[in-house]
């Protein structure tokens, strides 16, 4: 994916890439690169669900 005129150094085009270390943005004109920080994952809360998967509800 290309972000047009988004480079902070030269206002060039940024290309979004991924390698074994993670995702990064790289300018096509000047070579500027910047790591993209992954978004933190939200913890799953079982209390907000009906129950654990695979378990049947008790008959009342």
C-alpha positions as CSV (number, residue, x, y, z in Angstrom):
1,X,0.0,0.0,0.0
2,X,1.3,3.4,-0.9
3,X,0.7,6.6,1.1
4,X,1.1,9.6,-1.3
5,X,3.0,12.7,0.0
6,X,3.2,11.3,3.5
7,X,7.0,11.3,4.2
8,X,8.0,13.6,7.1
9,X,11.4,14.4,5.5
10,X,10.8,15.0,1.8
11,X,6.9,14.8,1.4
12,X,7.5,11.8,-0.8
13,X,5.5,8.6,-1.1
14,X,5.6,6.0,1.7
15,X,5.3,2.3,1.0
16,X,4.1,0.0,3.7
17,X,6.1,-3.2,4.0
18,X,6.4,-6.2,6.3
19,X,9.4,-8.4,7.1
20,X,10.3,-10.9,9.8
21,X,10.8,-8.2,12.4
22,X,7.4,-6.5,11.8
23,X,5.7,-3.8,9.7
24,X,7.4,-0.6,8.6
25,X,7.0,2.4,6.3
26,X,9.6,3.3,3.8
27,X,9.9,6.4,1.6
28,X,10.3,5.6,-2.1
29,X,12.2,8.9,-2.8
30,X,14.6,9.5,0.1
31,X,14.8,6.1,1.8
32,X,13.4,7.2,5.2
33,X,12.0,4.2,7.2
34,X,9.9,4.0,10.3
35,X,8.7,1.0,12.3
36,X,4.9,0.7,12.8
37,X,4.1,-0.2,16.4
38,X,1.5,-3.0,16.7
39,X,-1.7,-2.2,18.4
40,X,-2.1,-3.7,21.9
41,X,-4.5,-6.6,22.0
42,X,-7.5,-6.4,24.3
43,X,-7.8,-9.0,27.0
44,X,-10.8,-11.3,26.5
45,X,-13.3,-11.2,29.4
46,X,-15.2,-14.4,29.9
47,X,-17.6,-12.7,32.4
48,X,-19.2,-10.8,29.5
49,X,-20.0,-13.9,27.5
50,X,-22.6,-16.6,28.1
51,X,-20.1,-19.2,29.1
52,X,-17.1,-21.1,27.9
53,X,-17.4,-22.7,24.5
54,X,-18.4,-26.3,24.4
55,X,-20.3,-26.3,27.8
56,X,-24.0,-26.7,28.0
57,X,-26.1,-24.5,30.2
58,X,-27.7,-26.1,33.3
59,X,-31.4,-26.9,33.0
60,X,-33.4,-24.8,35.5
